[in-house]
Amino acid sequence: MKVLVIQPKIGMGDMIIYLPYIHAISKKYKVKISLLVKNNSRADQLLINDQHIKEILTLDRTKNSLGSHDGLKGFLNLTNLIKNRKFDKVFIFSGSLRYYLISKLAKIKKICQYPLFQKKDNFVNSAKIFIEHELNEIISTQPKLYLNLEDVKLAQNKFDQNFKHICLGFSASGPTKRWNINNYIMLCEKLSEKFPCRFYLAGGEKDKSLIDKIINSKVGTKCFSFADLKIKDAMPIIKNCNLYIGNDTGWLHISSALGLNCLALFMDSPVLAYGKYSKNINVIIPEGETEETTTHNTLGQNRISFDKVLGAAINFLN
């Protein structure tokens, strides 16, 4: 049997949250999965060692509708891409009529999909309900990223076990989801007073100014930046860390799926969707909010208690 999964969301975090259901499909049918995803999901790097994945197909759709799978021509291009692989079954994590019609025209016999035109909701719940219904089994929401064990050992050999190794996720998809960088610098200073520490700066090219600010601070000599690393090369390093502290960003979800305890600062994104699916995620929310009220447009980045973050970090590191 040849199985296709269509996962059209764009983020790394979204990709990771869907992993338990993709893995469940692979195990149920005892086949490796072909996965159609957008490039920004970084699935090609996140899943490079995943035993459940056969191939990654790139879904080229863009905001300006200039992608090779946009419009009528793109519709036909994507149909031919899928049709040529002769899939027997497809799981579509979307209520899109477009993907249903493409699957029909690609002559896939069995199409499993969200209800057509389903509106947005807690997408973790939607995915769980969808796949549990299709597979007729209960599925844990806990994701797992697979790594090459030799890569993990090589990274471990470079770690001084006398230090606490902390992954700092100061990156974010927007300014309202980012705790002030000065708070992170002060946090590193305070933690360094309690423990010998090394800090791993989980950010990319767009975060260069923030990385430079940390490197040029008092704790700069204790820091290592991921800016010049590919995600697949940063993951074995994260795996060997003691703790993740940071915003609700892709690095949080990577760290969680690698088994780290994660101290996640939610200030302008929905806790119930992104903060409760994993046992490894421990949430800190703005003062005056609840987990239910912390969602999009909460705008609580200035109401995250520094003392609460510091206290929780010390407890985890102890």
N, C-alpha and C positions, 0 to 999 in steps of 0.2 A: 504493500500500500504506500502511495506517495501522498504526503500530507503537507498542506500549505497553511501557515498562519499569517493573517494580515493584521498588523498592529500599527495604526496610522499616527499615533501621538509622537511628539518630537523629542522629548527630553530624556536624559539619561535616567533620571528618577522614575519616569513613567515606564521606561524599558525594564528596569529592575523590578518594579512592582508587578509587572505582568509575568515575570519569570516562573513563579510557582505553577501557573496555569499552562504555560508552554511546556514545562517539564512534565506536568501531569498528562498532557496529550501524548507526548513522546512515550512515556511509560505505558500508557493505556494501550497504544497500538503497536508498541515495540518497534518503533521506527525513529529515525532522525528526522527532524523537522526542517522544512524550508521556511524561512522567515522573511516576510516582506515588510520593511520598515524604512522610515526616513533616515537620512544620513546623520542628522543631528542627534539621533538616539544613541550614536556611538556603539551600536550593537556589534560592529565588526571588531572592535577592540574589547568590549566587555565580555563577549562570548567566544573569544578566540580559542579557549580551551574547554568549551562546553561540549560534553559528550552527547548531548541531546540535539545539537544543531548540525544539520547537513550543509546548509548554505545560507548566506545572507543576500537577499535581493534588495536593491535600493529603490525606494519609492520616491521618485523625483517630482515632488509637488512643492511649489513655492508660494509665498504671500503675494507676489506680483503676477502669479499665474503664468510664469514663463518656463516652468519645468517641463521636462520631456514627457511627463505623465499628466499634464494639465490640458484642459480643453478637449475638443473632439479628437484631434490628432493624438493627444496624450492618452485618451481613453482607448484608442485602437492600439497604440504602442504597448500599453500595459496589458491589454487583452492578449496580444500576440506573445508577449513575454511569458505570461502564465500558461497560455494554451500550449505552447511548444514543450512545456515540461510535463504535460499530461498528468495532472494531479487527480487523485481519486476523491479527495476530501479537502475542504477548506474551512477554517475557523476564522470568522471576521469579528474583531473586537471593535465593532462600530455598527451603528444603525444606518449606515450610508446606502442609499439605493444604488449609487455608482458602483460600489464594490460588489454588490449583489449582481448587477447586470453584467459586469466584467466576468465574474465567476461563471455565470450562466453561459455567456458567449464563449468562454474558454472551455466549455463542455465538462466542467467539474460535476460529477454525479451527485455528490452529497455536499450541500452548503449549510453550514451551521453559523448563525449570525445573531447578534443582538436584534431585538424587535426593530423593524424598519422605522426610521425617523425618531428613534428614542432620544429624548432630550437629555442634556447633561445632568449628571447627579454625582454621587460618590462613586467614582469609577472603580475603586477597589471592590466595593459591594457588587457593582454591575458585573465585573469580570468573574467574581466568585460565584454568583448566582448562575451566570451563563454556563460556565464550564462544569460546575457541579451538576447542573441539569443535564448537560450533554453527555457527561461521563458516568453519571449516576454514582458518584462517590464524593465524600467530604475531602476538601483540599485545604491544607494549611496556607495561610497568606505569607508565611515566612520565606523570603527568597534566598537563593544561594548562588554565588558566583564561583566558578571553578578556575583554579590557577594551576600552573605547572609547578609541581612540588620542588623541583630543582631551583626554580626562580625564587620561591619562598625561602629556601634554605640559603641561597646566595645572599639575599637581602638580610636574613637573620644574622649571618656571619659578620655583617658590618654594624650590627647593633651592640652597643655596650649595655649589658644587662644591669649595670649599676645605675642607669638613668631611666626616668620615665619618658616614654616616647609618645608624643601627642600630635595627632593630625588636626590642623586648624582649618576649618572650612569657612573662610571669610568671603568666599566668592558668592555671587547671587545672580539671579536672572534680572534683577532690577534693584534700584536704590532703596525702595521701601521694604525689601526683604533682607537688607544688610545691616547688621549691627555695626556701629561705628568702629572703624579700624583702630582708633585710639583705645577703645575698650579691650580689643584683642591684645594690643601691646601691653597695657597695664595688667591684663590677666596673666600674660606670660611672665611678667616681672614678679607678680605675687606668687605664682606657682613655683617659680625658680627659687623663691625664698624658703619654700617648704620642701622641695625635692630637687635633686639634680635632674634637669630636664633637657630634652631635645624636641624641637618643634618642626613639623613638616607642613609647609605652606601649600595647601591644596587650592591652587589657582592656575589660571592659564594666561595667555597673552593679553587678554583684555583686563587682567588684574595687575598688570605690571607696575602701575604706579603705587598700588597698595602693597605689593610685594616689596618694592623698593623702600617704602616707608618703614616696614617691619625690619628689613635688613639693615637699614641705617639707624635703627633704634638701639637701646641698651642691650636688647636680647638678640640682636642680629647675628652674633657669632654662634648662637645656639640653634640657628634655623637652617633648614634645607628646603629649597623651592622646587615645586613640581613644574614650574612654568615651561621648562625646556624638555620635559618628559612626555612621552605619549601615555595615555591613560593605562594601557596594558602594562607599561613599565612601572607606573606608579603603584599599581595594585599590590604587587608583592611587598612593597614597602609598607603600605597601609596595613596589610595583613599582620605585620609584626608590631604594630603600634599598640599601646595600652588603652588609648581612648581617642575618640573623635569629639571635638568641641566645635560647633559651628552653626551656620545658618541652614535653613531648609533649602539645600542645593543638591545637585547631582552627587557631589562628594559625600554627603550624608548618606545617601541611599547605597552608594558603593560600599562605604564603611560598614553599614548595617549588614549588607549581604555577604561581607567578608567575616562577619562574626564579632566585630568590635562593639563594645559598649559605646553608645553615642549620646552625647548631650546636645540636643537639638533645640535651637532657638527659633521659635515660630513667632513671627511678628506681623506678617501680612500674607499668610497662605493658610489653607484649611487644615487644621490639626487632624480632624476626623478622617480626612482622606490620606494625608501624607505622613502622619505621625503616629498612627495606631496599628498599622498592619504588621509591624515587626516587634518582637520582644526585646530587640537590642536598642530601640529608640526610646530615649527618656526626654520628655518634652519640658521646656521652660517657655512660658507664655507671658505676654505683657501684664503688668500690674493692672488689676481692675477687670481683666478678661477671664473667661472660662475657655475650656477646650472647645466648647460648642460655639462660642462667639468669636474665637480667633479664626479668621477666614480671610478671603480677599477683601481688601480695603479696610482692614483693621488699623493699619498705619501705626503699629505699636513699637517701632524700632527704638524710640526714646523711653519706652516704659519697661524694657527688659532690665531687671534688677541685677546690677553688677555683683552685689554681695551674694545673691542667690546662685548665680552662675559659678562664682568662685567657690562657694561652699559645696555645691554639688560636685564640682570637679575634684576638689580635695577628697571628698568622700569616695568617689570612684577610684582615685589613684591610691588611696589607702587600702 
